[in-house]
Each structure stands twice: as C-alpha cells, then as structure tokens.
Amino acid sequence: MSGNTTERRALAMLKTFEQAGKRVVSVSVDGRKIEVKFLEEKNTDEFDGLDMRHGQT
C-alpha cells in the first residue's frame, strides 16, 4: 500500500478545490470512495441584462 492514504488524497482535493474558488460543504471518505459536496451557487447568466434583439436600432 502506498503512503498516500485516501484521507490524505481527500485533504489534497479539498485544498485544490478551495484554491480554485469552489466552496466545499463537506467531504466524506468511505473506503476508497471520496465524495465532495459543493455549495450550490446561483448560476447567473452573463447575458441576462443585455438586449439581444437583432435588427432593431
């Protein structure tokens, strides 16, 4: 077995996601399975405030 345990890999993943700006709510380890849950953020449409009609001045 390698020296890199599942728990250490989970912590490394947590650090990587947080450095990338993701907000992690929870991390669970079950054997070799790692589950990461993120804070659900409202996806804003970058074109929401623009008038997208074509051909009108």
Phi and psi in radians as a Rosetta constraint file:
Dihedral C 1 N 2 CA 2 C 2 CIRCULARHARMONIC -1.323 0.35
Dihedral N 2 CA 2 C 2 N 3 CIRCULARHARMONIC 2.885 0.35
Dihedral C 2 N 3 CA 3 C 3 CIRCULARHARMONIC -1.356 0.35
Dihedral N 3 CA 3 C 3 N 4 CIRCULARHARMONIC -0.094 0.35
Dihedral C 3 N 4 CA 4 C 4 CIRCULARHARMONIC -1.675 0.35
Dihedral N 4 CA 4 C 4 N 5 CIRCULARHARMONIC 1.660 0.35
Dihedral C 4 N 5 CA 5 C 5 CIRCULARHARMONIC -1.303 0.35
Dihedral N 5 CA 5 C 5 N 6 CIRCULARHARMONIC 2.888 0.35
Dihedral C 5 N 6 CA 6 C 6 CIRCULARHARMONIC -1.068 0.35
Dihedral N 6 CA 6 C 6 N 7 CIRCULARHARMONIC -0.656 0.35
Dihedral C 6 N 7 CA 7 C 7 CIRCULARHARMONIC -1.124 0.35
Dihedral N 7 CA 7 C 7 N 8 CIRCULARHARMONIC -0.692 0.35
Dihedral C 7 N 8 CA 8 C 8 CIRCULARHARMONIC -1.170 0.35
Dihedral N 8 CA 8 C 8 N 9 CIRCULARHARMONIC -0.675 0.35
Dihedral C 8 N 9 CA 9 C 9 CIRCULARHARMONIC -1.126 0.35
Dihedral N 9 CA 9 C 9 N 10 CIRCULARHARMONIC -0.678 0.35
Dihedral C 9 N 10 CA 10 C 10 CIRCULARHARMONIC -1.116 0.35
Dihedral N 10 CA 10 C 10 N 11 CIRCULARHARMONIC -0.739 0.35
Dihedral C 10 N 11 CA 11 C 11 CIRCULARHARMONIC -1.134 0.35
Dihedral N 11 CA 11 C 11 N 12 CIRCULARHARMONIC -0.670 0.35
Dihedral C 11 N 12 CA 12 C 12 CIRCULARHARMONIC -1.142 0.35
Dihedral N 12 CA 12 C 12 N 13 CIRCULARHARMONIC -0.701 0.35
Dihedral C 12 N 13 CA 13 C 13 CIRCULARHARMONIC -1.117 0.35
Dihedral N 13 CA 13 C 13 N 14 CIRCULARHARMONIC -0.751 0.35
Dihedral C 13 N 14 CA 14 C 14 CIRCULARHARMONIC -1.020 0.35
Dihedral N 14 CA 14 C 14 N 15 CIRCULARHARMONIC -0.829 0.35
Dihedral C 14 N 15 CA 15 C 15 CIRCULARHARMONIC -1.078 0.35
Dihedral N 15 CA 15 C 15 N 16 CIRCULARHARMONIC -0.752 0.35
Dihedral C 15 N 16 CA 16 C 16 CIRCULARHARMONIC -1.112 0.35
Dihedral N 16 CA 16 C 16 N 17 CIRCULARHARMONIC -0.793 0.35
Dihedral C 16 N 17 CA 17 C 17 CIRCULARHARMONIC -1.119 0.35
Dihedral N 17 CA 17 C 17 N 18 CIRCULARHARMONIC -0.742 0.35
Dihedral C 17 N 18 CA 18 C 18 CIRCULARHARMONIC -1.167 0.35
Dihedral N 18 CA 18 C 18 N 19 CIRCULARHARMONIC -0.624 0.35
Dihedral C 18 N 19 CA 19 C 19 CIRCULARHARMONIC -1.186 0.35
Dihedral N 19 CA 19 C 19 N 20 CIRCULARHARMONIC -0.481 0.35
Dihedral C 19 N 20 CA 20 C 20 CIRCULARHARMONIC -1.436 0.35
Dihedral N 20 CA 20 C 20 N 21 CIRCULARHARMONIC -0.046 0.35
Dihedral C 20 N 21 CA 21 C 21 CIRCULARHARMONIC 1.653 0.35
Dihedral N 21 CA 21 C 21 N 22 CIRCULARHARMONIC 0.079 0.35
Dihedral C 21 N 22 CA 22 C 22 CIRCULARHARMONIC -1.414 0.35
Dihedral N 22 CA 22 C 22 N 23 CIRCULARHARMONIC 2.483 0.35
Dihedral C 22 N 23 CA 23 C 23 CIRCULARHARMONIC -1.740 0.35
Dihedral N 23 CA 23 C 23 N 24 CIRCULARHARMONIC 1.927 0.35
Dihedral C 23 N 24 CA 24 C 24 CIRCULARHARMONIC -1.572 0.35
Dihedral N 24 CA 24 C 24 N 25 CIRCULARHARMONIC 2.248 0.35
Dihedral C 24 N 25 CA 25 C 25 CIRCULARHARMONIC -1.572 0.35
Dihedral N 25 CA 25 C 25 N 26 CIRCULARHARMONIC -0.773 0.35
Dihedral C 25 N 26 CA 26 C 26 CIRCULARHARMONIC -2.716 0.35
Dihedral N 26 CA 26 C 26 N 27 CIRCULARHARMONIC 2.713 0.35
Dihedral C 26 N 27 CA 27 C 27 CIRCULARHARMONIC -2.296 0.35
Dihedral N 27 CA 27 C 27 N 28 CIRCULARHARMONIC 2.225 0.35
Dihedral C 27 N 28 CA 28 C 28 CIRCULARHARMONIC -2.204 0.35
Dihedral N 28 CA 28 C 28 N 29 CIRCULARHARMONIC 2.476 0.35
Dihedral C 28 N 29 CA 29 C 29 CIRCULARHARMONIC -2.088 0.35
Dihedral N 29 CA 29 C 29 N 30 CIRCULARHARMONIC 2.201 0.35
Dihedral C 29 N 30 CA 30 C 30 CIRCULARHARMONIC -2.301 0.35
Dihedral N 30 CA 30 C 30 N 31 CIRCULARHARMONIC 1.663 0.35
Dihedral C 30 N 31 CA 31 C 31 CIRCULARHARMONIC 1.210 0.35
Dihedral N 31 CA 31 C 31 N 32 CIRCULARHARMONIC -2.053 0.35
Dihedral C 31 N 32 CA 32 C 32 CIRCULARHARMONIC -1.711 0.35
Dihedral N 32 CA 32 C 32 N 33 CIRCULARHARMONIC -0.017 0.35
Dihedral C 32 N 33 CA 33 C 33 CIRCULARHARMONIC -1.551 0.35
Dihedral N 33 CA 33 C 33 N 34 CIRCULARHARMONIC 2.269 0.35
Dihedral C 33 N 34 CA 34 C 34 CIRCULARHARMONIC -2.032 0.35
Dihedral N 34 CA 34 C 34 N 35 CIRCULARHARMONIC 2.219 0.35
Dihedral C 34 N 35 CA 35 C 35 CIRCULARHARMONIC -2.093 0.35
Dihedral N 35 CA 35 C 35 N 36 CIRCULARHARMONIC 2.188 0.35
Dihedral C 35 N 36 CA 36 C 36 CIRCULARHARMONIC -2.035 0.35
Dihedral N 36 CA 36 C 36 N 37 CIRCULARHARMONIC 2.240 0.35
Dihedral C 36 N 37 CA 37 C 37 CIRCULARHARMONIC -1.955 0.35
Dihedral N 37 CA 37 C 37 N 38 CIRCULARHARMONIC 2.336 0.35
Dihedral C 37 N 38 CA 38 C 38 CIRCULARHARMONIC -1.850 0.35
Dihedral N 38 CA 38 C 38 N 39 CIRCULARHARMONIC 2.718 0.35
Dihedral C 38 N 39 CA 39 C 39 CIRCULARHARMONIC -1.221 0.35
Dihedral N 39 CA 39 C 39 N 40 CIRCULARHARMONIC 2.224 0.35
Dihedral C 39 N 40 CA 40 C 40 CIRCULARHARMONIC -1.358 0.35
Dihedral N 40 CA 40 C 40 N 41 CIRCULARHARMONIC 2.076 0.35
Dihedral C 40 N 41 CA 41 C 41 CIRCULARHARMONIC -1.852 0.35
Dihedral N 41 CA 41 C 41 N 42 CIRCULARHARMONIC 2.535 0.35
Dihedral C 41 N 42 CA 42 C 42 CIRCULARHARMONIC -1.207 0.35
Dihedral N 42 CA 42 C 42 N 43 CIRCULARHARMONIC 2.136 0.35
Dihedral C 42 N 43 CA 43 C 43 CIRCULARHARMONIC -1.366 0.35
Dihedral N 43 CA 43 C 43 N 44 CIRCULARHARMONIC 2.020 0.35
Dihedral C 43 N 44 CA 44 C 44 CIRCULARHARMONIC -1.616 0.35
Dihedral N 44 CA 44 C 44 N 45 CIRCULARHARMONIC 2.437 0.35
Dihedral C 44 N 45 CA 45 C 45 CIRCULARHARMONIC -1.448 0.35
Dihedral N 45 CA 45 C 45 N 46 CIRCULARHARMONIC 2.109 0.35
Dihedral C 45 N 46 CA 46 C 46 CIRCULARHARMONIC -1.201 0.35
Dihedral N 46 CA 46 C 46 N 47 CIRCULARHARMONIC -0.277 0.35
Dihedral C 46 N 47 CA 47 C 47 CIRCULARHARMONIC -1.784 0.35
Dihedral N 47 CA 47 C 47 N 48 CIRCULARHARMONIC 0.148 0.35
Dihedral C 47 N 48 CA 48 C 48 CIRCULARHARMONIC -1.033 0.35
Dihedral N 48 CA 48 C 48 N 49 CIRCULARHARMONIC -0.702 0.35
Dihedral C 48 N 49 CA 49 C 49 CIRCULARHARMONIC -1.563 0.35
Dihedral N 49 CA 49 C 49 N 50 CIRCULARHARMONIC 0.061 0.35
Dihedral C 49 N 50 CA 50 C 50 CIRCULARHARMONIC -1.708 0.35
Dihedral N 50 CA 50 C 50 N 51 CIRCULARHARMONIC 2.507 0.35
Dihedral C 50 N 51 CA 51 C 51 CIRCULARHARMONIC -1.473 0.35
Dihedral N 51 CA 51 C 51 N 52 CIRCULARHARMONIC 1.977 0.35
Dihedral C 51 N 52 CA 52 C 52 CIRCULARHARMONIC -1.734 0.35
Dihedral N 52 CA 52 C 52 N 53 CIRCULARHARMONIC 0.293 0.35
Dihedral C 52 N 53 CA 53 C 53 CIRCULARHARMONIC -1.241 0.35
Dihedral N 53 CA 53 C 53 N 54 CIRCULARHARMONIC 2.482 0.35
Dihedral C 53 N 54 CA 54 C 54 CIRCULARHARMONIC -1.883 0.35
Dihedral N 54 CA 54 C 54 N 55 CIRCULARHARMONIC 2.400 0.35
Dihedral C 54 N 55 CA 55 C 55 CIRCULARHARMONIC 1.492 0.35
Dihedral N 55 CA 55 C 55 N 56 CIRCULARHARMONIC 0.106 0.35
Dihedral C 55 N 56 CA 56 C 56 CIRCULARHARMONIC -2.027 0.35
Dihedral N 56 CA 56 C 56 N 57 CIRCULARHARMONIC 2.366 0.35
